[in-house]
Amino acid sequence: MKETQQPILKITIDEFKLNIQCQIDKGLHLQEQINCIKTILELEHLQNEFEKWNFYNCEYLKTKFNEPLNDYKYDYEQSGRMIGVEKVLRGADINNPNYKFQTLNERINAKTKGLEKILQVADLLVVENSTNNFSNNNIIEIKKEIIELISQNKTEKCFAILIEYFKHINENEKLNSVVILSGSYNNIKELTINMLIEHNYRSIEINKINKSILSLLD
């Protein structure tokens, strides 16, 4: 790691960890997808998906700290940087599908591990302004992740994300989160209501939620 001043996180550690975990999950999903590739077009599509995912990760690590050129962004960008170089020096054809496949597979793996390393030390980060509140933007990002996981029938992972999230917000925020997370997805509504029940949400009985609230959930 290059030596710079200790970067300061501009959001809560819990929010940061949750978002990094979401990106790790997407990286793991990319790894699953690459094993199903059968055509060059599918390979090119996955390459584009990887580039978008990787770009988002770089921008996220740049914008969530007070110093854009921070150690965590630098280390992430360096992960897998030399993949494929040795093969090219030995005369490998960069346009060969096998080379593209192997290189992409290794890059996805390296970048995912880079995020995992950041997650491992996240609890040691210095926070600019400590707060336990999650922003609406963060809730929307969680919703996207949950929808993607549900489409993959990974219900247990959905519960894990929601459990971690509900640990850090108050009861009013829980109700608001149900509205935001649920939208028109009945399976998400069921998950979030179950989370309210499991985490002893008692200020409003779930079965007596106002009809106007229920209309937002449906």
C-alpha positions in Angstrom: 0.0 0.0 0.0 1.4 3.4 -0.9 1.9 5.7 2.0 -0.6 8.6 2.3 -2.5 10.3 5.0 -5.1 8.1 6.7 -8.3 8.6 4.6 -11.5 9.6 6.4 -14.8 7.8 5.6 -17.6 10.2 4.8 -20.4 7.7 5.6 -20.9 5.2 8.4 -18.8 2.1 8.6 -22.0 0.0 8.6 -23.2 1.7 5.4 -19.8 1.3 3.8 -19.6 -2.4 4.7 -23.0 -3.1 3.4 -22.3 -1.5 0.0 -18.9 -3.2 -0.3 -20.6 -6.6 0.5 -23.2 -5.9 -2.2 -20.4 -5.3 -4.7 -18.6 -8.5 -3.6 -21.9 -10.4 -4.2 -22.1 -8.9 -7.7 -18.5 -10.0 -8.3 -19.3 -13.5 -7.2 -22.3 -13.5 -9.5 -20.0 -12.5 -12.4 -17.8 -15.4 -11.6 -20.8 -17.7 -11.8 -21.8 -16.3 -15.1 -18.4 -16.8 -16.7 -18.7 -20.5 -16.2 -21.8 -20.5 -18.3 -20.4 -18.7 -21.3 -20.8 -20.5 -24.6 -20.3 -17.9 -27.3 -18.1 -14.9 -28.1 -21.1 -12.6 -27.8 -21.8 -13.8 -24.3 -18.1 -13.3 -23.5 -18.2 -9.7 -24.8 -21.4 -9.0 -22.9 -19.9 -10.2 -19.6 -16.7 -8.2 -20.3 -18.9 -5.1 -20.6 -20.7 -6.0 -17.3 -17.4 -6.4 -15.6 -16.1 -3.1 -16.8 -19.2 -1.3 -15.5 -19.0 -3.1 -12.2 -15.3 -2.3 -11.9 -15.8 1.3 -12.8 -18.5 1.7 -10.2 -16.2 0.2 -7.5 -13.4 2.6 -8.3 -15.8 5.6 -8.3 -17.4 4.4 -5.0 -14.0 4.1 -3.3 -13.1 7.6 -4.6 -16.2 9.4 -3.5 -16.8 7.9 -0.1 -13.5 9.1 1.5 -12.4 12.7 2.1 -9.4 12.0 -0.1 -10.3 10.8 -3.6 -6.9 9.3 -4.2 -6.9 7.2 -1.1 -5.1 4.0 -0.3 -8.2 1.8 -0.6 -9.0 3.0 -4.1 -5.3 2.7 -5.0 -5.0 -0.9 -3.8 -8.3 -1.9 -5.4 -7.1 -0.5 -8.8 -3.8 -2.4 -8.4 -5.5 -5.7 -7.8 -5.1 -7.9 -10.9 -3.3 -5.1 -12.7 -0.7 -7.4 -14.3 -3.0 -10.2 -15.3 -2.4 -11.3 -18.8 0.8 -9.2 -19.2 3.2 -12.2 -18.9 1.2 -14.1 -21.5 1.4 -11.2 -23.9 5.1 -10.9 -23.4 5.3 -14.6 -24.4 3.4 -13.9 -27.6 -0.2 -14.5 -26.7 -2.8 -13.1 -29.0 -5.0 -10.7 -27.1 -7.8 -11.2 -29.6 -7.9 -15.0 -29.0 -11.2 -16.0 -27.3 -9.3 -18.3 -24.9 -7.0 -15.5 -23.8 -9.9 -13.1 -23.3 -11.8 -15.7 -21.3 -8.9 -16.6 -19.0 -8.0 -12.9 -18.5 -11.5 -11.9 -17.7 -12.0 -14.8 -15.3 -8.8 -13.9 -13.4 -9.6 -10.1 -13.4 -13.1 -10.7 -11.9 -11.5 -13.0 -9.2 -8.8 -10.5 -8.4 -11.1 -7.5 -8.1 -13.6 -9.4 -6.0 -10.8 -10.4 -3.6 -9.6 -6.8 -3.6 -13.1 -5.8 -2.3 -13.0 -8.6 0.3 -9.7 -7.3 1.6 -11.2 -3.8 2.1 -14.2 -5.4 3.9 -11.9 -7.2 6.3 -10.4 -3.9 7.6 -13.6 -1.8 7.3 -14.1 -1.7 11.1 -10.7 0.0 11.5 -11.7 3.0 9.3 -11.8 6.5 10.6 -15.3 8.1 10.2 -15.8 11.8 9.5 -19.2 12.2 11.3 -20.5 9.2 13.2 -24.1 8.4 12.7 -26.3 5.3 12.7 -28.7 6.5 10.1 -28.8 5.2 6.5 -29.7 7.5 3.7 -32.6 6.9 1.3 -30.0 6.5 -1.5 -28.5 3.6 0.5 -31.9 2.0 0.9 -32.4 2.2 -2.8 -29.1 0.5 -3.5 -30.0 -2.3 -1.0 -33.3 -2.7 -2.9 -31.5 -3.2 -6.2 -29.2 -5.8 -4.6 -32.2 -7.6 -3.0 -34.1 -7.7 -6.3 -31.1 -9.1 -8.1 -30.7 -11.8 -5.4 -34.4 -12.7 -5.5 -34.1 -13.2 -9.2 -31.4 -15.7 -8.5 -33.5 -17.4 -5.8 -31.0 -16.5 -3.1 -33.5 -15.8 -0.4 -31.1 -16.6 2.5 -28.7 -13.9 1.3 -31.6 -11.4 1.2 -32.3 -12.1 4.8 -28.7 -11.7 5.7 -28.6 -8.3 4.1 -31.8 -7.2 5.7 -30.8 -8.5 9.2 -27.5 -6.5 9.0 -29.4 -3.4 7.9 -32.1 -3.5 10.5 -29.5 -3.7 13.3 -28.6 -0.1 12.8 -31.8 1.8 12.3 -34.6 2.9 14.6 -38.3 1.8 14.4 -39.5 4.7 12.4 -36.8 4.1 9.9 -37.7 0.5 9.7 -41.2 1.3 8.7 -40.0 3.8 6.1 -37.6 1.2 4.8 -40.4 -1.3 4.3 -42.1 1.2 2.1 -39.0 2.0 0.1 -37.7 -1.5 -0.2 -41.0 -3.1 -1.1 -42.3 -1.2 -4.0 -44.4 -3.5 -6.2 -42.4 -6.6 -5.2 -44.5 -8.8 -3.0 -41.6 -11.1 -2.2 -39.6 -8.1 -0.9 -42.6 -7.0 1.1 -42.8 -10.4 2.8 -39.1 -10.3 3.6 -39.1 -6.9 5.1 -42.2 -7.5 7.1 -40.6 -10.7 8.5 -37.6 -8.6 9.4 -39.8 -6.2 11.4 -41.4 -9.1 13.2 -38.0 -10.8 14.0 -36.5 -7.5 15.3 -39.4 -6.8 17.6 -41.1 -4.0 15.7 -43.9 -3.2 18.2 -44.7 0.5 17.8 -47.3 -0.4 15.1 -48.8 -3.9 14.8 -47.9 -5.2 11.4 -51.5 -6.5 10.8 -52.9 -3.1 11.6 -50.7 -0.9 9.3 -52.7 2.0 7.9 -54.3 1.2 4.5 -52.4 4.1 2.9 -49.2 2.4 3.9 -50.3 -0.9 2.6 -51.2 0.7 -0.7 -47.6 1.9 -1.0 -46.4 -1.6 -0.3 -48.5 -3.2 -3.0 
